[in-house]
Amino acid sequence: MRLSELSGKEIVDVKRAERLGVLGQTDLEINEETGQITALIIPSVKWFGLRKQGHEVRVPWSHIKKIGPEMIILDVPEDQIKQPD
């Protein structure tokens, strides 16, 4: 799959039934040696509804369960989600 095919897809957490953002509003972490995507970096403003700037959540590529025509479904374990202060 090409990066251009991922752009614009909604990112949804299946456990919390939450829309986390849209790919294009997130950053990608890419392995420099292989060129493969290793993680999605999602701003916490969209993830937690915080008003603080500069916080982000790293979601490893292994937590992606399905990439469909309109959205990317994530299954992130509860212990990896930070609760807002």
CORLIN-V156170 format. One line per field, one symbol per residue. ss: DSSP state (H for helix, E for strand, - for the rest). A space follows every 10 residues. Layout:
ss=???
This chain:
ss=--HHHH---E EEE----EEE EE----EEEE ------EEEE EEEHHHHH-- -----EEEEE HHHEEEE--- EEEE---HHH -----
